[in-house]
């Protein structure tokens, strides 16, 4: 009888904990990554992300995600992010600095083998039915960037 009571209490606490963790999270609409070729990311390699039709009028947060290896030689990366949206044609172009190290030249990403970095690009109000694309390319002096593993876009409500 006591074991049954403990099972019920544990189940209630477990479900409450899970609900409290997920209720504080923003609603992710889309989260996609492109793997970078092991040879490196060339300036001419533009990454393309499609934005599917938005389901409701709301403000959406666009977050750029980056994964690097520990041997990435850069302190920061400069990227261009182009966002093209329809049916009301709009085009936005942002230059983003992705800082990878702190003042002491230590990596600031999270992780062990791969380091994860995230940076919000820009929040945008989108109407229901909006779709479009996002293009990302680097504007570094080196033609080929090494140590970059993945680039991703996350869209949250």
N, C-alpha and C positions, 0 to 999 in steps of 0.2 A: 504494500500500500504506500509506504514512504517512498519507494523507488518510483512508483507511478507519479507521485506528487512532484518529485525532483525532475522527472522527464518533462512534465507539463510546464513547470517553471523555467527549465532550461530552454524549451522550445519557444516560449513566449519571449524570453530575454534575447534569444538568438534572432528571432524574426524582427523584434523591435530594433535591435542593433543594426541589422541589414537595412531596414527601412530608413533609419536615421542617417546612415552613411550615404544611401543613394538619393535621399530627398534633398540633400545639400548640394548635390552636383548639378552643374548646368546640363541642360539637355543637348546632347551631341547630335547634330543633324547629319554630319558627314565627317569621316576621318580616313584619309587616304595617304599612302606613301608611294614614292618612286624610289626604287633602289638605284644607286649610282654605280656605274660600271667600276670594277676593281682597278681598271687602268687609270681612273680619275674622272673628274667632272670637267669637261671642256666648256669653254665660253660659248661655243656654238650649240651646246646641248641644252635646249630650252625644255623645261619640264612643263607638262600640260595637265591641268586638273579640270575636269568637267564639273559644273555645278548643276545638279538635277533640279527639277522644278520645286520651288519652295512651297511648302504646304499651307503656311499661314502668314499674315502680315505681322511683322515683328522686327525687333532689332537683333541682328546676328553679329557674333564676334568671330572674326577670322584670325586664327592662330597659326603661325608658321612653326613647324616642328623640324628639328635637325638632329641627326645622329652622326657622331664622329667616332673614329677610333682614337685610342690614346696617343697614337703617333701623328695625329693631325698637326702640321707645322705652323698653323695660323693662330694669332692672338684674337683676330676677329675676321669676319667675312662680310663682304658687301654684296648684297643681292638686290636685284630689281624684281618687283612683284607687280604684274599687270593684271588688273581685274576688269573684265568686260561682262556687263550684265544686260539682259534683255527681259521683257519686251520694251521697256523705256530705255533706249540705248544710252548707257553710261560707260565711260572708260576712265579708270583710275590707274595711275602709275606711281608707285612708291619705291624709294630707295631705302633699304633696311640695312642697318649695321647689326650684325649678330656677334656680340662680344662673347668670346670663348674663355677668356682668362681674367683673373682679377689683377689688382695692382702688384701682387707678389708673383705674377705669372703662373698661378695655379689654375688648373682647369675648373670651371664653375659648373659644368654639366653634372647630371646625376647618373649614376650607373658605375659599373666596374669595367667590363670589357668595351662596351659601347657607351658613350656619353650622350645623354639626351638633353637638348636645349629647346625651349619654347619661347616664343615672342608673339604678343598680339600685334597684328598688323593694323587693323582699323575696324571699328564697329560700324555697321551700315544698316539702315532701316531698309528692309526688303518687303515688297508686296507679294501676296500669294501669286504663284505662277512664274515668278522670276527664275530665270536660269541663266547660264553663261559659262564663263571659263576663267581660269587663273593660270597665268604663265609666269614661270620663275627662271631666272638665269643669273649667273654671277657676273660681277663687273670688277673682278680682281685683276691686278697686273699680270699674274701668272695665267697663261692660257689654260693650263690643266691643274685643277686642284686635287690634291691627294688627301687621304684620311677622311673624306666625307663618305658616309655610308648610305644615308637615306635622307630624303627631304619630304616633308608631309604638310598637308593642309588639314586643319580641323575647323569645322564650322559649328559654333555653339549658339544656342538660343538664350 
